């Protein structure tokens, strides 16, 4: 049983803490977080020990680190872990600066350690099944990909100010799924963004409503639509249209019960938030990474995938801010 450390016990960190503490082949040995109260609560629930970064990095028994701390700390922690020969699982994005991202990737490559980026949606059972059936040729050559991704409610101003913006924190997942499903890299991107939902987005120069069009060299297209407000719950859908048909993956509902009556037909709303909607994918990505470390296999989602998705985020921002309604060449 390998010892592991978790950096960060915010919302996503707590999800990872639960999955790591339940995993049969690792022991969550350490938790590192500047918020001692939050760290103490998670440590009490998981049996982990609260530690500092230096202790973790210098402990040869720690074979893996899971980085779910603030975005600004990701690259530094990943490079420190790489220098000590530890396998790295890192939440997206690696860094908000592409140069810093490249420095991190170079350090990881030089160390030769396993690195997996936290694009959990690739491990969602429905999205993964769609990808497998697509790869099997069920609908022929891909022509169009449509991704709908809407949060149930806006972020607070405090949360927004501490992050990298909607494109880098939210749309980055959709850009990764677009790359995964199109089968080739986009060469052109058009984006348009608005602030329609909450005043804090406009105040911080961010967007709460956005649409994106991506095109590959072959001419395949992807349309992504984002909103931070969906009154009916967490809206996550994918549609892929091909030469011989279409594949769809719809929203996940708490139950499949439907009521048929004189006034209409009703069913459950989608799960309200990402923790519930993607619970299975978070457990699956952790298990995949642990298995890769044990067997020496390369993780399915690498640091390079994180970098390429980040390039799309930067292009989307450039396209939106230009105000010219013109695509950006990639």
C-alpha positions in Angstrom: 0.0 0.0 0.0 1.6 3.3 -1.2 1.6 6.4 0.9 0.2 9.5 -0.7 -0.2 13.2 0.1 -3.0 15.6 -0.7 -2.4 19.3 -1.1 -5.5 21.4 -0.6 -8.8 20.5 1.1 -11.2 22.9 -0.5 -14.2 21.6 -2.3 -12.5 19.4 -4.9 -9.7 18.5 -2.4 -12.4 17.1 0.0 -13.7 15.0 -2.9 -10.2 13.6 -3.6 -9.6 13.0 0.1 -12.7 10.8 0.4 -11.8 8.8 -2.7 -8.1 8.4 -1.6 -9.1 7.3 2.0 -11.5 4.7 0.5 -9.0 3.4 -2.1 -7.8 -0.1 -1.2 -4.2 0.3 -2.6 -3.1 3.6 -1.1 -2.9 5.2 2.3 -3.6 8.9 2.6 -0.7 9.7 4.8 -0.5 13.5 4.7 -2.7 16.5 4.2 -1.2 19.9 3.5 -3.3 23.1 3.6 -2.7 26.5 5.2 -6.2 26.5 6.6 -5.4 24.4 9.7 -9.1 24.2 10.7 -10.2 22.7 7.4 -7.1 20.4 7.3 -8.0 19.2 10.8 -11.5 18.3 9.8 -10.4 16.3 6.8 -7.6 14.6 8.7 -10.0 13.5 11.4 -12.3 12.0 8.8 -9.6 10.2 6.9 -7.0 9.4 9.5 -4.3 11.4 7.7 -1.6 13.5 9.4 -1.4 17.2 8.9 2.0 18.2 7.5 3.9 20.9 5.7 5.3 20.8 2.2 8.9 20.2 3.2 8.0 17.2 5.3 6.1 15.6 2.5 8.7 16.2 -0.2 11.5 14.8 2.0 9.5 11.6 3.0 10.7 8.9 0.6 7.6 6.8 1.6 5.3 9.2 -0.2 5.2 7.9 -3.8 2.4 10.2 -5.1 1.1 13.7 -4.5 -2.3 14.9 -5.4 -2.4 18.7 -6.0 -5.8 20.3 -5.4 -4.6 23.5 -3.8 -5.0 27.0 -5.1 -4.2 27.3 -8.8 -1.2 29.6 -8.1 0.5 26.8 -6.2 0.1 24.0 -8.8 3.3 24.5 -10.8 5.6 25.1 -7.8 4.3 22.0 -6.0 4.5 19.8 -9.2 8.1 20.9 -9.8 9.1 20.2 -6.2 7.5 16.7 -6.3 9.1 16.0 -9.7 12.5 16.8 -8.3 11.9 14.3 -5.5 10.8 11.6 -8.0 7.2 11.5 -6.9 4.3 10.8 -9.2 2.0 13.8 -9.7 -1.8 14.2 -10.0 -2.6 17.8 -10.6 -5.9 19.6 -10.8 -6.3 21.9 -13.8 -5.0 24.3 -14.8 -1.3 23.7 -14.2 -0.7 27.5 -14.1 -2.5 30.6 -15.4 0.7 31.6 -17.2 1.7 29.5 -20.3 5.5 30.2 -19.7 5.2 28.9 -16.2 3.2 25.9 -17.4 6.0 25.1 -19.9 8.6 25.4 -17.1 6.6 22.9 -15.1 6.2 20.5 -18.0 10.0 20.6 -18.6 10.7 19.8 -15.0 8.3 16.9 -15.0 9.7 15.5 -18.3 13.3 15.8 -17.0 12.4 13.9 -13.9 10.5 11.2 -15.8 7.7 10.9 -13.3 4.1 10.0 -14.0 1.9 13.1 -14.4 -1.9 13.2 -14.8 -4.0 16.3 -15.1 -7.4 16.4 -13.5 -9.7 16.3 -16.5 -12.2 14.1 -14.8 -14.9 14.3 -17.5 -13.0 11.9 -19.6 -13.7 9.3 -16.9 -17.4 9.9 -16.7 -19.1 6.6 -17.5 -21.5 8.1 -20.1 -18.9 10.3 -21.8 -16.3 7.5 -21.8 -18.9 5.1 -23.4 -19.6 7.7 -26.0 -15.9 8.1 -26.8 -15.5 4.3 -27.0 -18.4 3.9 -29.4 -17.1 6.8 -31.5 -13.7 5.2 -31.7 -15.3 1.9 -32.7 -16.7 3.7 -35.8 -20.4 3.4 -34.8 -21.3 6.7 -36.4 -18.5 7.0 -38.9 -16.4 10.0 -39.4 -17.0 12.9 -36.9 -18.5 16.0 -38.5 -19.8 18.0 -35.5 -19.4 18.0 -31.8 -21.8 20.0 -29.6 -21.0 20.5 -25.9 -23.4 22.2 -23.4 -21.9 23.1 -20.1 -23.9 25.2 -17.6 -23.4 25.7 -13.9 -26.5 26.0 -11.7 -25.5 29.4 -10.2 -22.8 32.1 -10.4 -19.6 32.1 -8.3 -19.2 34.6 -5.5 -17.0 37.6 -6.2 -14.5 36.3 -3.7 -14.2 33.0 -5.5 -13.9 34.7 -8.9 -11.2 37.0 -7.7 -9.1 34.1 -6.5 -9.4 32.1 -9.7 -8.3 32.3 -13.3 -11.6 33.3 -14.8 -14.4 31.3 -16.4 -12.6 30.2 -19.5 -9.5 28.9 -17.6 -11.5 27.3 -14.7 -14.7 26.2 -16.4 -14.4 26.1 -20.2 -11.0 24.4 -20.0 -12.9 21.1 -19.3 -15.0 21.6 -22.4 -11.9 22.4 -24.5 -10.4 19.1 -23.4 -13.5 17.2 -24.3 -13.6 18.9 -27.7 -10.0 17.8 -28.4 -10.8 14.3 -27.2 -13.9 13.9 -29.4 -12.9 15.7 -32.6 -10.0 13.3 -33.2 -7.6 16.1 -34.4 -6.4 19.4 -33.0 -8.4 22.6 -33.6 -6.6 25.1 -35.9 -9.1 27.9 -35.5 -11.3 29.2 -32.7 -14.0 31.9 -32.4 -15.4 33.0 -29.1 -17.9 35.5 -27.8 -18.6 36.3 -24.2 -21.1 38.4 -22.3 -21.9 39.4 -18.7 -25.6 38.8 -18.4 -26.1 36.9 -15.2 -24.3 38.5 -12.2 -22.6 41.9 -11.8 -19.4 40.5 -10.3 -18.4 39.0 -13.6 -18.5 42.4 -15.4 -16.8 44.0 -12.4 -13.8 41.6 -12.7 -13.7 41.8 -16.5 -15.0 38.2 -16.9 -17.8 36.5 -18.7 -20.7 34.5 -17.4 -22.2 33.6 -20.7 -20.2 32.4 -23.7 -20.1 30.5 -27.0 -17.2 29.0 -28.9 -16.7 27.6 -32.3 -13.7 25.4 -33.0 -12.6 24.1 -36.4 -10.0 21.5 -37.3 -7.8 21.4 -40.4 -10.0 18.8 -41.9 -13.1 21.0 -41.3 -14.6 19.2 -38.3 -16.5 21.6 -36.1 -17.2 21.9 -32.4 -19.7 24.2 -30.7 -19.5 24.8 -27.0 -22.0 26.9 -25.0 -21.4 28.0 -21.4 -23.5 29.7 -18.8 -23.0 30.1 -15.0 -26.8 29.9 -14.5 -29.2 27.1 -15.2 -32.3 27.2 -13.1 -32.9 23.5 -13.5 -29.6 22.2 -12.3 -26.1 21.3 -13.5 -26.5 21.0 -17.3 -23.9 18.7 -18.9 -24.6 17.3 -22.3 -22.6 16.1 -25.3 -23.7 15.4 -28.9 -21.5 14.0 -31.7 -22.8 13.9 -35.2 -21.1 11.7 -37.8 -21.5 10.4 -41.3 -23.7 7.5 -40.2 -25.6 8.9 -37.2 -25.4 10.6 -33.9 -24.3 9.8 -30.4 -25.6 11.7 -27.3 -24.8 11.7 -23.6 -27.4 13.5 -21.6 -27.8 14.8 -18.1 -27.6 12.5 -15.1 -30.7 12.5 -12.9 -31.1 11.4 -9.2 -33.7 8.8 -10.3 -35.2 7.6 -13.5 -38.8 7.8 -12.1 -41.2 9.8 -14.3 -44.8 10.9 -13.5 -47.4 10.8 -16.3 -50.6 12.8 -15.5 -53.3 14.9 -17.0 -51.3 18.1 -16.6 -48.2 16.7 -18.2 -45.1 14.5 -17.7 -42.5 15.2 -15.1 -39.2 13.8 -14.0 -36.3 14.7 -11.7 -34.2 17.7 -12.5 -30.5 17.1 -13.2 -28.1 16.8 -10.3 -27.5 20.2 -8.9 -23.7 20.4 -8.7 -20.6 18.9 -10.1 -19.7 16.9 -6.9 -22.8 14.8 -7.4 -22.9 14.8 -11.2 -19.3 13.6 -11.6 -18.8 11.6 -8.4 -18.1 8.4 -10.4 -15.6 10.2 -12.7 -13.6 11.5 -9.7 -13.2 8.1 -8.2 -12.3 6.6 -11.6 -9.6 9.2 -12.5 -7.9 8.6 -9.1 -8.0 4.8 -9.6 -6.6 5.2 -13.2 -3.7 7.2 -11.9 -2.9 4.8 -9.1 -3.0 1.9 -11.5 -0.7 3.7 -13.9 1.9 4.4 -11.2 1.7 0.7 -10.1 2.1 -0.7 -13.6 4.3 1.9 -15.3 1.7 2.8 -17.8 1.4 6.3 -19.1 -1.8 8.1 -17.8 -4.5 8.7 -20.3 -4.6 12.4 -19.6 -1.2 14.0 -19.4 0.4 17.4 -18.7 0.5 18.0 -22.5 -3.3 17.8 -22.5 -3.4 20.4 -19.8 -1.1 22.7 -21.9 -3.1 22.3 -25.1 -6.4 23.0 -23.4 -4.8 26.1 -21.8 -3.7 27.3 -25.3 -7.4 27.1 -26.3 -8.4 29.1 -23.2 -5.9 31.9 -24.2 -7.1 31.9 -27.8 -10.7 32.2 -26.6 -9.9 35.1 -24.4 -8.1 36.8 -27.3 -11.0 36.2 -29.7 -13.6 37.6 -27.2 -11.6 40.6 -26.1 -10.7 41.6 -29.7 -14.3 42.7 -30.3 -13.8 42.0 -34.0 -15.9 38.8 -34.2 -13.0 37.1 -36.0 -11.6 33.6 -35.3 -8.1 33.2 -33.9 -5.6 31.0 -35.7 -4.0 28.4 -33.5 
